[in-house]
């Protein structure tokens, strides 16, 4: 189906979740910046992971912060240009 604002889905198996997302820029707001993520991974101890990746020289796109939707998260870009968000529930 052609979704106006995109598609968001969560696939769960036991305690693992994969979040899948396709967003489309609104036609009436082409000037608004849109930040896309390719993968959203829920982890434990996200602060430690953020520190480890930063020490290893990872390209941090969005630093560790608390999101309004109840997660502490950060986003990195891998060597292939994929954007990975790692998050932990608050």
N, C-alpha and C positions, 0 to 999 in steps of 0.2 A: 504494500500500500504506500501511496505517496503521503508521507507525514510532513506537515508544514514546519514543525519545529524540530524534527528529528526523532530518533528512537533511543530508548534507554531500557536495558533489560539486565536482570541479575539471574545468574545460573548458580544454584546451590547444590552441593553434595556434601553431606555430613557437615563439617565445620568450615569447609572451603567455599568461597564465593568468587565468582568472576563477574565483573561489571562491564557490560558492553554498551557503547554509546556512539551514536551518529547524530551530529548536530548540523543544522543548516542555518545560515545567517538569514535573519528576517529580511525580506525584500524591502521593507520600509525603513530599515536601519542599516544600510550597507557600510556606514562609517563607524559603527560600534565595533570595537575590538572583540574578537571571539577567541577564547583560549580553549584549545582542543587537547584532550588526553586520549592516548591510545589504550592504556591499560590502567585500571584502578585496583590496587592490591591492598587488602586489609592484612596488617601484620601486628605482632605484639612488639612493644618497645620501639616505636617508630623514631623516637629521639636518638636512641643509640644507633639505629640504622642510618639515619640522616648524618650523624657525626662520622660514622665509618666511611660512607660514600664520599662525603666532602673531603675527608683526609686522603682519600685515594684519587682525588682530582675529578670527581664526577661533575658534569655540567648541571648545576642546580638552576632550574628555571623559576620555580616558586619555592622560597625557603619554608622551613617548618613553621606552621602557624595553625591556629584553631579556626575551623570553618564553621559557618553559621548552621550547617546541617549536622553537627555533632561529631566531627572527626578532627583529630590533629593530623596534619598531612604535609607532605612536600612532594615536589615533582622534579624529576630529572629527565634529561634527554640522553638516550643511549647513542652508541656510535653509528647507528643506522638512522638516527633522527626520530625514533619513536619516543613518545612522552609517557613516562611511567610515573604514576602517582602512588605513593605508599602512604597508608593511613592507619590510624588506630582510633577506635571509638573513645570518646571522652567519657 
